[in-house]
C-alpha cells in the first residue's frame, strides 16, 4: 500500500547494505499460501481506515473524536504525548478526516522523527546507539520503530539466521483490547534488521528514558511510536525497555544486559519469558 502521509525523514543509514524505510513496509518474502497469518497481514496492510473525523478544528484541535492524545508544550513549541489523558489505543487524524492538517493537534507521529537525532557509538553498550543533541521534553516524540511487517512464522525462520550473527532487531508489540466484557489481543511484529529506520538504533535499558506506544493513522496495522518517558538531557543516549508492558524483542537465548541501571535484571528480555516461541 502506498501511504498518503507526508512523512518528513531526512536520516539515512551509514551502512549502505541496509535499506532505509520511512515507515513500515510489508515483507516481500514469498508466501506459498501456508502462512495464514501473513495472508491476513497482506489484507490489513492494503486496507484503509475510514474512521475520519468531521470536526472543525478549533484552538483545542481534534479532541472529541479521537481523544486528547497530545498537548501543546509551550517551552519547546511542539506537540507531546499527554500521558495523563492519552488512551491506550491511539488513533491520529488522517487524510480521511475533514480537519485542517496545519491546525490539527492530533497529528504527530505521521510527520516523522524529530530533528537532531544522532547515531554514534555507545560506550555503554559497545555498539551503535541513538542520541539527541537537543533536550527532549517528557512526552516528546522521538521516532517510529519502523521496518518490515512480518508474521510469527517468518519471525521464527529469520531468528535462526540472525542469532548466528548476533544481529537481531525483531520486535513484538501486543495490544490487549477490552470491549465490554470481551477481551482480545493483537500482535504486530516489526523487523528492521535489514530494512528499517533510525529507530533500530535504540538500545535496551532496564530503566529507560523512552517508551513505546501503538499509533494508528490510515492503516489497521499500528505504528510503533517511541516517546520520551521523562525529560531527556542533550547528549543522553535514548533507550527503551524491550519488554516493558506487552512488547518483546524476539530472541531465544539469554544475553547479558549492559544498561548498568540500579534495577538491572542482568539479562536482556527474550522470547521464552513470554511464551512467544
FIPABA-731826 format. One record per residue: residue number from 1; residue in one letter; x, y, z of N, C-alpha, C in turn. Coordinates in Angstrom, 1 decimal. Layout:
N
   k r    n_u    n_v    n_w   ca_u   ca_v   ca_w    c_u    c_v    c_w
 NUM A      X      Y      Z      X      Y      Z      X      Y      Z
...
# end
This chain:
277
   k r    n_u    n_v    n_w   ca_u   ca_v   ca_w    c_u    c_v    c_w
   1 X    0.8   -1.2    0.0    0.0    0.0    0.0    0.9    1.2    0.0
   2 X    0.6    2.2   -0.9    1.3    3.4   -0.9    0.7    4.4    0.1
   3 X    1.5    4.9    1.1    0.9    5.8    2.1    0.6    7.1    1.5
   4 X   -0.5    7.7    2.1   -0.9    9.1    1.7   -0.3   10.1    2.6
   5 X    0.5    9.6    3.6    1.1   10.5    4.6    2.4   11.2    4.1
   6 X    2.6   12.4    4.5    3.7   13.2    4.0    4.8   13.1    5.2
   7 X    5.5   12.0    5.2    6.5   11.7    6.3    7.7   12.5    6.0
   8 X    8.2   13.3    6.9    9.4   14.1    6.8   10.5   13.4    7.5
   9 X   11.4   12.7    6.8   12.5   12.0    7.4   13.8   12.1    6.5
  10 X   14.8   12.8    7.1   16.0   13.0    6.3   17.2   12.2    6.8
  11 X   16.9   11.2    7.6   18.0   10.4    8.1   18.4    9.3    7.0
  12 X   19.5    8.7    7.3   20.0    7.6    6.4   20.9    6.7    7.2
  13 X   21.1    5.4    6.7   22.0    4.5    7.4   23.4    4.8    6.9
  14 X   24.3    4.7    7.8   25.8    4.8    7.4   26.2    3.6    6.7
  15 X   25.6    2.4    7.1   25.9    1.2    6.5   25.0    1.1    5.2
  16 X   25.6    1.1    4.1   24.8    1.2    2.8   24.2   -0.2    2.5
  17 X   24.6   -1.2    3.2   23.9   -2.6    3.0   22.5   -2.6    3.6
  18 X   22.2   -1.6    4.4   20.9   -1.6    5.0   20.0   -0.6    4.2
  19 X   18.7   -1.0    4.0   17.8   -0.2    3.3   17.0    0.7    4.3
  20 X   17.0    2.0    4.0   16.3    2.9    4.9   14.8    3.0    4.5
  21 X   13.9    2.8    5.4   12.5    3.0    5.1   11.9    4.0    6.0
  22 X   11.0    4.8    5.4   10.4    5.9    6.2    9.4    5.5    7.2
  23 X    8.7    4.4    6.8    7.6    3.8    7.7    7.5    2.3    7.4
  24 X    6.7    1.6    8.1    6.6    0.2    8.0    6.2   -0.2    6.6
  25 X    6.8   -1.3    6.1    6.5   -1.9    4.8    6.2   -3.4    5.1
  26 X    5.4   -4.0    4.2    5.1   -5.4    4.3    6.2   -6.2    3.7
  27 X    6.6   -7.3    4.4    7.6   -8.1    3.9    7.3   -8.6    2.5
  28 X    8.4   -8.6    1.7    8.2   -9.1    0.3    8.6  -10.6    0.2
  29 X    8.7  -11.2    1.3    9.0  -12.6    1.3    7.9  -13.4    0.6
  30 X    8.3  -14.4   -0.2    7.3  -15.1   -1.0    6.5  -16.0    0.0
  31 X    5.2  -16.1   -0.3    4.3  -16.8    0.5    3.6  -17.9   -0.3
  32 X    3.8  -19.2    0.2    3.2  -20.3   -0.6    1.8  -20.6   -0.2
  33 X    1.2  -19.8    0.6   -0.2  -20.0    1.0   -0.4  -20.7    2.3
  34 X    0.7  -21.2    2.9    0.6  -21.9    4.1    0.7  -21.1    5.4
  35 X    1.0  -19.8    5.2    1.1  -18.9    6.3   -0.1  -18.0    6.3
  36 X   -1.1  -18.5    7.1   -2.4  -17.8    7.1   -2.3  -16.4    7.8
  37 X   -1.4  -16.3    8.7   -1.2  -15.0    9.4   -0.6  -14.0    8.4
  38 X    0.3  -14.4    7.6    0.8  -13.4    6.6   -0.2  -13.0    5.6
  39 X   -1.1  -14.0    5.2   -2.2  -13.6    4.3   -3.1  -12.6    4.9
  40 X   -3.3  -12.7    6.2   -4.1  -11.7    6.9   -3.4  -10.3    7.0
  41 X   -2.1  -10.4    7.2   -1.3   -9.1    7.2   -1.4   -8.4    5.8
  42 X   -1.4   -9.2    4.7   -1.5   -8.6    3.4   -2.8   -7.9    3.3
  43 X   -3.9   -8.4    3.7   -5.2   -7.8    3.7   -5.2   -6.5    4.5
  44 X   -4.7   -6.6    5.8   -4.7   -5.5    6.7   -3.8   -4.4    6.1
  45 X   -2.7   -4.7    5.5   -1.7   -3.7    5.0   -2.3   -2.9    3.9
  46 X   -3.2   -3.6    3.1   -3.8   -2.9    1.9   -5.2   -2.4    2.2
  47 X   -5.5   -2.3    3.5   -6.8   -1.7    3.9   -6.6   -0.3    4.4
  48 X   -7.6    0.5    4.3   -7.5    1.9    4.8   -8.6    2.1    5.8
  49 X   -8.2    2.7    6.9   -9.1    3.1    8.0   -9.9    4.3    7.5
  50 X  -11.2    4.2    7.7  -12.2    5.2    7.2  -12.9    5.9    8.3
  51 X  -12.3    5.8    9.5  -12.9    6.5   10.7  -12.4    7.9   10.8
  52 X  -12.5    8.7    9.7  -12.0   10.1    9.7  -13.0   10.9   10.5
  53 X  -12.5   12.0   11.1  -13.3   12.9   11.9  -14.0   13.9   10.9
  54 X  -15.0   14.5   11.4  -15.7   15.5   10.7  -15.8   16.8   11.4
  55 X  -14.9   17.0   12.4  -14.9   18.2   13.2  -14.2   19.4   12.5
  56 X  -14.6   20.5   13.0  -13.9   21.8   12.6  -12.9   22.1   13.6
  57 X  -11.7   22.2   13.2  -10.6   22.4   14.2  -10.7   23.7   14.9
  58 X  -10.7   23.7   16.2  -10.7   25.0   17.0   -9.3   25.1   17.6
  59 X   -9.2   26.0   18.5   -7.9   26.1   19.2   -7.5   24.9   20.0
  60 X   -8.5   24.0   20.3   -8.2   22.8   21.0   -7.9   21.6   20.1
  61 X   -8.1   21.8   18.8   -7.8   20.7   17.9   -8.9   19.6   17.9
  62 X   -8.5   18.5   17.3   -9.5   17.3   17.2   -9.4   16.5   18.5
  63 X  -10.2   16.8   19.5  -10.1   16.0   20.7  -11.4   15.2   21.0
  64 X  -12.5   15.6   20.4  -13.7   14.9   20.7  -13.8   13.6   20.0
  65 X  -13.3   13.5   18.8  -13.4   12.2   18.0  -12.4   11.2   18.3
  66 X  -11.1   11.6   18.6  -10.0   10.7   18.8   -9.4   10.7   20.2
  67 X   -9.9   11.5   21.0   -9.3   11.6   22.4   -8.2   12.6   22.5
  68 X   -7.9   13.0   23.7   -6.9   14.0   23.9   -5.5   13.3   24.0
  69 X   -5.0   12.9   22.9   -3.7   12.1   22.9   -2.5   13.0   23.2
  70 X   -2.5   14.2   22.6   -1.4   15.1   22.6   -1.8   16.5   23.2
  71 X   -0.7   17.2   23.6   -0.9   18.5   24.1    0.2   19.4   23.7
  72 X    0.0   20.7   23.6    1.0   21.6   23.2    1.9   22.0   24.3
  73 X    3.2   21.8   24.1    4.2   22.1   25.1    4.9   23.4   24.7
  74 X    4.5   24.5   25.4    4.9   25.8   25.0    6.4   26.0   25.0
  75 X    7.1   25.4   26.1    8.5   25.7   26.2    9.4   25.3   25.0
  76 X    9.0   24.2   24.3    9.7   23.8   23.1    8.9   24.0   21.9
  77 X    7.7   24.4   22.0    6.9   24.7   20.8    6.6   23.5   20.0
  78 X    6.1   22.4   20.7    5.8   21.2   20.0    4.7   20.4   20.7
  79 X    4.0   19.5   19.9    3.1   18.6   20.5    3.8   17.5   21.2
  80 X    3.3   17.1   22.4    3.9   16.0   23.1    2.8   15.0   23.5
  81 X    3.1   13.8   23.9    2.2   12.8   24.3    1.6   13.3   25.7
  82 X    0.3   13.3   25.8   -0.4   13.7   27.0   -0.5   12.4   27.9
  83 X    0.5   12.2   28.7    0.5   10.9   29.4   -0.6   10.8   30.4
  84 X   -1.3   11.9   30.8   -2.4   11.8   31.8   -3.7   11.5   31.1
  85 X   -3.8   11.9   29.9   -5.1   11.8   29.2   -5.1   10.9   28.0
  86 X   -4.0   10.5   27.4   -4.0    9.7   26.2   -4.6    8.3   26.5
  87 X   -5.2    7.8   25.4   -5.8    6.4   25.6   -4.8    5.4   25.2
  88 X   -5.1    4.1   25.5   -4.2    3.0   25.2   -4.1    2.8   23.7
  89 X   -5.2    2.9   23.0   -5.1    2.7   21.5   -5.3    4.1   20.9
  90 X   -4.1    4.6   20.4   -4.1    6.0   19.8   -4.4    5.9   18.3
  91 X   -5.4    6.8   17.9   -5.7    7.0   16.5   -5.4    8.4   16.2
  92 X   -4.6    8.7   15.2   -4.3   10.1   14.8   -5.3   10.4   13.7
  93 X   -5.5   11.7   13.4   -6.3   12.1   12.3   -5.5   11.7   11.0
  94 X   -6.2   11.6    9.9   -5.6   11.1    8.7   -6.2   11.8    7.5
  95 X   -5.7   11.5    6.3   -6.3   12.1    5.1   -7.8   11.9    5.0
  96 X   -8.4   10.9    5.7   -9.8   10.7    5.7  -10.6   11.7    6.5
  97 X   -9.9   12.5    7.3  -10.5   13.5    8.2  -10.8   14.8    7.5
  98 X  -11.8   15.5    7.9  -12.1   16.8    7.3  -11.4   18.0    8.0
  99 X  -10.6   17.7    9.0  -10.0   18.8    9.7   -8.8   19.3    8.9
 100 X   -8.4   20.5    9.2   -7.2   21.2    8.5   -5.9   20.7    9.1
 101 X   -5.1   19.9    8.4   -3.9   19.3    8.9   -3.0   20.3    9.7
 102 X   -2.9   21.6    9.1   -1.9   22.5    9.7   -2.4   23.0   11.1
 103 X   -3.7   22.8   11.4   -4.2   23.3   12.7   -4.6   22.1   13.6
 104 X   -4.6   20.9   13.1   -5.0   19.7   13.9   -3.9   19.4   14.9
 105 X   -4.3   19.2   16.2   -3.4   18.8   17.2   -3.4   17.3   17.5
 106 X   -3.9   16.5   16.5   -3.9   15.1   16.6   -3.2   14.4   15.5
 107 X   -2.1   15.1   15.1   -1.2   14.6   14.0    0.2   14.9   14.5
 108 X    0.9   13.8   14.9    2.3   13.9   15.4    3.2   12.9   14.8
 109 X    2.9   11.6   15.1    3.7   10.5   14.6    3.9   10.5   13.1
 110 X    2.8   10.8   12.4    2.8   10.8   11.0    3.7   11.8   10.3
 111 X    4.2   12.8   11.0    5.0   13.8   10.5    6.5   13.4   10.4
 112 X    6.8   12.3   11.1    8.2   11.8   11.0    9.0   12.1   12.3
 113 X   10.2   11.6   12.3   11.1   11.7   13.5   11.5   13.1   13.8
 114 X   11.8   13.4   15.1   12.3   14.7   15.4   13.7   15.0   14.9
 115 X   14.0   16.2   14.8   15.3   16.6   14.2   16.4   16.4   15.3
 116 X   17.7   16.5   14.8   18.9   16.5   15.7   19.1   15.2   16.4
 117 X   18.6   14.1   15.8   19.0   12.7   16.4   20.3   12.3   15.7
 118 X   21.1   11.7   16.5   22.5   11.3   16.0   22.7    9.8   16.3
 119 X   23.2    9.0   15.3   23.6    7.7   15.5   25.1    7.7   15.7
 120 X   25.6    7.2   16.9   27.0    7.1   17.1   27.3    5.9   18.1
 121 X   28.6    5.7   18.3   29.0    4.6   19.1   28.6    4.8   20.6
 122 X   28.0    3.8   21.2   27.6    3.9   22.6   28.7    3.2   23.4
 123 X   29.3    4.0   24.3   30.4    3.5   25.1   29.8    2.5   26.1
 124 X   28.6    2.7   26.5   27.9    1.8   27.5   27.6    0.4   26.9
 125 X   27.0    0.4   25.7   26.6   -0.9   25.1   27.6   -1.4   24.1
 126 X   28.6   -0.7   23.8   29.7   -1.2   22.9   29.1   -1.5   21.5
 127 X   28.2   -0.7   21.0   27.6   -0.8   19.7   27.0    0.6   19.3
 128 X   26.4    0.7   18.2   25.8    1.9   17.8   24.5    2.2   18.7
 129 X   24.3    3.5   19.0   23.2    3.9   19.8   22.6    5.2   19.2
 130 X   21.4    5.6   19.7   20.8    6.8   19.2   20.8    7.9   20.3
 131 X   21.2    9.1   19.9   21.4   10.2   20.9   20.7   11.4   20.3
 132 X   20.4   12.4   21.1   19.8   13.6   20.7   20.7   14.8   21.1
 133 X   21.0   15.7   20.2   21.8   16.8   20.5   21.0   17.9   21.2
 134 X   19.7   17.7   21.3   18.8   18.7   22.0   18.1   18.1   23.1
 135 X   17.7   18.9   24.1   16.8   18.5   25.2   15.5   18.0   24.6
 136 X   15.0   16.9   25.1   13.7   16.4   24.7   12.7   16.4   25.9
 137 X   11.6   17.1   25.8   10.7   17.1   27.0    9.9   15.8   27.2
 138 X    9.4   15.5   28.3    8.6   14.3   28.6    7.5   14.3   27.6
 139 X    7.3   13.2   27.0    6.2   13.0   26.0    6.6   13.4   24.6
 140 X    7.8   13.9   24.5    8.2   14.3   23.1    8.4   13.1   22.2
 141 X    7.9   13.2   21.0    8.0   12.1   20.0    9.4   12.0   19.5
 142 X   10.0   10.8   19.6   11.3   10.5   19.1   11.3   10.1   17.6
 143 X   10.8    9.0   17.4   10.7    8.4   16.0    9.8    7.1   16.1
 144 X    9.6    6.6   14.9    8.9    5.3   14.8    9.9    4.2   14.8
 145 X    9.5    3.1   15.3   10.3    1.9   15.2    9.8    1.2   13.9
 146 X   10.4    1.5   12.8    9.9    1.1   11.5   10.7    0.0   10.9
 147 X   10.1   -0.9   10.2   10.8   -1.9    9.5    9.8   -2.8    8.7
 148 X   10.1   -4.0    8.5    9.2   -5.0    7.8    8.2   -5.5    8.7
 149 X    7.0   -5.6    8.2    5.9   -6.2    9.0    5.9   -7.7    8.6
 150 X    6.0   -8.6    9.6    6.2  -10.0    9.3    5.3  -10.8   10.2
 151 X    5.1  -12.1    9.9    4.3  -13.0   10.7    5.1  -13.7   11.7
 152 X    4.5  -14.5   12.6    5.3  -15.2   13.6    6.1  -16.3   12.9
 153 X    5.6  -16.9   11.8    6.3  -17.9   11.1    7.6  -17.3   10.5
 154 X    7.4  -16.2    9.9    8.6  -15.5    9.3    9.6  -15.1   10.4
 155 X    9.1  -14.6   11.5   10.0  -14.2   12.6   10.8  -15.4   13.1
 156 X   10.1  -16.5   13.2   10.8  -17.7   13.7   11.9  -18.2   12.7
 157 X   11.6  -18.1   11.4   12.6  -18.5   10.4   13.8  -17.6   10.4
 158 X   13.5  -16.3   10.5   14.5  -15.3   10.4   15.5  -15.3   11.6
 159 X   14.9  -15.6   12.8   15.6  -15.7   14.0   16.8  -16.7   13.9
 160 X   16.5  -17.8   13.3   17.5  -18.9   13.2   18.7  -18.3   12.4
 161 X   18.5  -17.4   11.5   19.7  -16.8   10.8   20.3  -15.7   11.6
 162 X   19.5  -14.9   12.2   20.0  -13.7   12.9   20.9  -14.1   14.1
 163 X   20.5  -15.1   14.8   21.2  -15.5   16.0   22.6  -16.0   15.7
 164 X   22.9  -16.4   14.5   24.2  -16.9   14.2   25.2  -15.7   14.1
 165 X   24.6  -14.5   13.8   25.5  -13.3   13.6   25.2  -12.3   14.8
 166 X   24.4  -12.7   15.8   24.0  -11.8   16.9   23.5  -10.5   16.3
 167 X   22.7  -10.6   15.3   22.2   -9.4   14.6   20.7   -9.5   14.5
 168 X   20.0   -9.1   15.6   18.5   -9.3   15.6   17.8   -8.1   16.2
 169 X   16.9   -7.5   15.5   16.1   -6.3   16.0   14.6   -6.6   16.0
 170 X   14.2   -7.8   15.8   12.7   -8.1   15.7   12.0   -7.7   17.0
 171 X   10.9   -7.0   16.9   10.1   -6.5   18.0    8.7   -7.0   17.9
 172 X    8.2   -7.5   19.0    6.8   -7.8   19.1    6.1   -6.7   19.9
 173 X    4.9   -6.3   19.4    4.1   -5.3   20.1    2.7   -5.9   20.3
 174 X    2.3   -6.3   21.5    1.0   -6.9   21.7    0.1   -5.9   22.4
 175 X   -1.1   -5.7   21.8   -2.1   -4.8   22.4   -3.2   -5.7   22.9
 176 X   -3.6   -5.4   24.1   -4.7   -6.1   24.7   -6.0   -5.2   24.7
 177 X   -7.0   -5.6   24.1   -8.2   -4.8   23.8   -9.4   -5.3   24.7
 178 X  -10.0   -4.4   25.4  -11.2   -4.8   26.2  -12.4   -4.0   25.7
 179 X  -13.4   -4.7   25.2  -14.7   -4.2   24.8  -15.8   -4.8   25.6
 180 X  -16.3   -4.0   26.6  -17.3   -4.5   27.5  -16.7   -5.7   28.3
 181 X  -17.3   -6.8   28.3  -16.8   -8.0   29.0  -15.9   -8.9   28.2
 182 X  -15.7   -8.5   26.9  -14.8   -9.3   26.0  -13.4   -8.7   26.0
 183 X  -12.4   -9.6   26.0  -11.0   -9.3   25.9  -10.4  -10.0   24.7
 184 X   -9.5   -9.3   24.0   -8.8   -9.9   22.9   -7.4   -9.2   22.8
 185 X   -6.6   -9.7   22.0   -5.3   -9.2   21.8   -4.9   -9.2   20.3
 186 X   -4.0   -8.3   19.9   -3.5   -8.4   18.6   -2.0   -8.1   18.7
 187 X   -1.2   -8.8   17.9    0.3   -8.6   18.0    0.8   -8.2   16.6
 188 X    1.6   -7.1   16.7    2.3   -6.6   15.5    3.8   -7.0   15.6
 189 X    4.4   -7.5   14.6    5.8   -7.9   14.6    6.6   -7.1   13.6
 190 X    7.6   -6.3   14.0    8.4   -5.5   13.1    9.8   -5.9   13.1
 191 X   10.4   -6.0   11.9   11.8   -6.4   11.8   12.5   -5.4   11.0
 192 X   13.3   -4.5   11.7   14.1   -3.5   11.0   15.6   -4.0   10.8
 193 X   15.8   -5.3   10.9   17.2   -5.8   10.8   17.9   -5.4    9.5
 194 X   17.2   -5.6    8.4   17.8   -5.2    7.1   17.1   -4.0    6.4
 195 X   15.8   -3.8    6.7   15.1   -2.7    6.2   14.4   -2.0    7.4
 196 X   14.9   -0.8    7.7   14.4   -0.1    8.9   14.7    1.4    8.9
 197 X   14.3    2.1    9.9   14.6    3.5   10.0   15.6    3.7   11.2
 198 X   15.7    4.9   11.6   16.6    5.3   12.7   16.2    4.7   14.0
 199 X   15.0    4.2   14.2   14.5    3.6   15.4   15.3    2.4   15.8
 200 X   15.9    1.7   14.8   16.5    0.4   15.1   17.8    0.6   16.0
 201 X   18.2    1.8   16.1   19.5    2.0   16.9   19.2    2.2   18.4
 202 X   18.0    2.3   18.8   17.8    2.5   20.3   18.1    1.2   21.0
 203 X   18.9    1.3   22.0   19.3    0.1   22.8   18.3   -0.1   24.0
 204 X   18.4   -1.3   24.6   17.6   -1.6   25.8   18.1   -1.1   27.1
 205 X   17.2   -0.7   28.0   17.6   -0.3   29.3   16.6   -0.8   30.3
 206 X   17.0   -1.3   31.4   16.0   -1.7   32.5   15.4   -0.5   33.2
 207 X   16.0    0.7   33.0   15.5    1.9   33.5   15.5    3.0   32.4
 208 X   14.6    2.8   31.4   14.7    3.6   30.1   14.2    5.0   30.3
 209 X   14.6    5.8   29.3   14.1    7.2   29.3   13.1    7.4   28.2
 210 X   12.8    6.3   27.4   11.8    6.3   26.4   10.8    5.1   26.6
 211 X    9.7    5.3   26.0    8.6    4.2   26.0    8.0    4.1   24.6
 212 X    7.4    3.0   24.3    6.7    2.9   23.0    5.2    2.7   23.2
 213 X    4.5    3.3   22.2    3.1    3.2   22.1    2.6    2.8   20.7
 214 X    1.5    2.1   20.6    1.0    1.8   19.3    0.1    3.0   18.8
 215 X    0.3    3.4   17.5   -0.4    4.5   17.0   -0.9    4.2   15.6
 216 X   -2.2    4.3   15.4   -2.8    4.0   14.1   -3.2    5.3   13.4
 217 X   -3.0    5.3   12.1   -3.3    6.6   11.3   -4.3    6.2   10.2
 218 X   -3.8    5.7    9.1   -4.6    5.3    8.0   -4.6    3.8    7.7
 219 X   -4.0    3.0    8.5   -3.9    1.6    8.3   -4.3    0.8    9.6
 220 X   -4.9   -0.3    9.5   -5.2   -1.1   10.7   -4.0   -1.6   11.4
 221 X   -2.9   -1.7   10.7   -1.6   -2.1   11.4   -1.0   -0.9   12.0
 222 X   -0.7   -1.0   13.3   -0.2    0.2   14.0    1.2    0.5   13.7
 223 X    1.6    1.8   13.9    3.0    2.2   14.0    3.5    2.0   15.4
 224 X    4.7    1.6   15.6    5.3    1.6   17.0    6.0    2.9   17.2
 225 X    5.5    3.7   18.0    6.0    5.1   18.2    6.8    5.2   19.5
 226 X    7.9    5.8   19.4    8.8    6.0   20.6    8.7    7.4   21.1
 227 X    8.3    7.5   22.4    8.2    8.8   23.1    9.1    8.9   24.3
 228 X    9.5   10.1   24.7   10.3   10.4   25.8    9.5   10.1   27.1
 229 X   10.0    9.2   27.9    9.3    8.8   29.2    9.5    9.8   30.3
 230 X   10.5   10.6   30.1   10.8   11.7   31.1   11.6   12.8   30.3
 231 X   11.9   13.9   30.9   12.8   14.9   30.3   14.1   14.2   30.0
 232 X   14.6   14.4   28.8   15.9   13.9   28.4   16.9   15.0   28.1
 233 X   18.0   14.9   28.7   19.1   16.0   28.5   19.8   15.8   27.2
 234 X   20.2   16.9   26.6   21.0   16.8   25.3   22.2   15.9   25.5
 235 X   22.5   15.0   24.6   23.6   14.2   24.7   23.4   12.8   25.3
 236 X   22.2   12.7   26.0   21.9   11.4   26.7   21.5   10.4   25.7
 237 X   21.9    9.1   25.9   21.5    8.1   25.0   20.0    7.7   25.2
 238 X   19.4    7.5   24.0   17.9    7.1   24.1   17.8    5.6   24.1
 239 X   17.0    5.1   25.1   16.8    3.7   25.3   15.3    3.4   25.7
 240 X   14.8    2.2   25.4   13.5    1.8   25.9   13.7    0.4   26.4
 241 X   12.7    0.0   27.2   12.7   -1.4   27.7   12.1   -2.3   26.7
 242 X   12.9   -3.3   26.3   12.4   -4.2   25.2   11.2   -5.1   25.7
 243 X   11.0   -5.2   26.9    9.8   -6.0   27.4    9.0   -5.2   28.4
 244 X    8.9   -3.9   28.3    8.1   -3.1   29.2    6.7   -3.1   28.8
 245 X    5.8   -3.8   29.6    4.4   -3.9   29.2    4.2   -5.1   28.4
 246 X    3.9   -4.9   27.1    3.5   -6.0   26.2    4.4   -6.3   25.0
 247 X    5.5   -5.6   24.9    6.4   -5.7   23.8    7.6   -6.6   24.1
 248 X    8.0   -7.4   23.2    9.1   -8.3   23.4   10.0   -8.3   22.2
 249 X   11.3   -8.1   22.4   12.3   -8.4   21.3   12.5   -9.9   21.2
 250 X   12.4  -10.4   20.0   12.4  -11.8   19.8   13.8  -12.3   19.9
 251 X   14.1  -13.2   20.8   15.4  -13.9   21.0   15.1  -15.2   21.8
 252 X   15.9  -16.2   21.5   15.6  -17.5   22.2   16.7  -17.8   23.2
 253 X   17.7  -17.0   23.3   18.8  -17.2   24.2   19.0  -15.9   25.1
 254 X   19.4  -16.2   26.3   19.7  -15.0   27.2   21.0  -14.3   26.8
 255 X   20.9  -13.0   26.9   22.1  -12.2   26.6   22.3  -11.3   27.8
 256 X   23.5  -11.0   28.2   23.8  -10.2   29.4   23.4   -8.7   29.0
 257 X   22.7   -8.1   30.0   22.3   -6.7   29.8   23.4   -5.8   30.3
 258 X   23.7   -4.7   29.5   24.8   -3.8   29.8   24.3   -2.5   30.3
 259 X   23.0   -2.3   30.6   22.5   -1.0   30.8   23.1   -0.3   32.1
 260 X   23.5   -1.1   33.1   24.1   -0.6   34.3   23.2    0.2   35.2
 261 X   21.9    0.1   35.0   20.9    0.8   35.9   20.8    0.1   37.2
 262 X   20.3    0.8   38.3   20.2    0.2   39.6   19.3   -1.0   39.7
 263 X   18.3   -1.0   38.8   17.3   -2.1   38.8   17.5   -3.1   37.7
 264 X   18.7   -3.1   37.1   19.0   -4.0   36.0   18.8   -5.5   36.4
 265 X   18.1   -6.2   35.5   17.8   -7.6   35.8   19.0   -8.5   35.5
 266 X   20.0   -8.0   34.8   21.2   -8.8   34.5   21.2   -9.4   33.1
 267 X   19.9   -9.5   32.5   19.8  -10.1   31.2   18.8   -9.4   30.4
 268 X   19.0   -9.4   29.0   18.1   -8.8   28.1   16.8   -9.7   28.1
 269 X   15.6   -9.1   27.8   14.4   -9.9   27.7   14.5  -10.8   26.5
 270 X   13.9  -12.0   26.6   13.9  -12.9   25.5   12.6  -13.7   25.4
 271 X   12.4  -14.3   24.3   11.1  -14.8   23.9   10.5  -15.8   24.9
 272 X   11.3  -16.7   25.4   10.7  -17.7   26.3   10.2  -17.1   27.6
 273 X   10.5  -15.8   27.9    9.9  -15.1   29.0    8.4  -15.0   28.9
 274 X    8.0  -14.9   27.7    6.5  -14.7   27.4    5.8  -15.7   26.6
 275 X    6.6  -16.8   26.2    6.0  -17.9   25.5    5.7  -17.6   24.1
 276 X    6.4  -16.7   23.4    6.1  -16.4   22.0    6.7  -17.5   21.1
 277 X    7.7  -18.2   21.6    8.3  -19.2   20.8    8.2  -20.6   21.5
# end
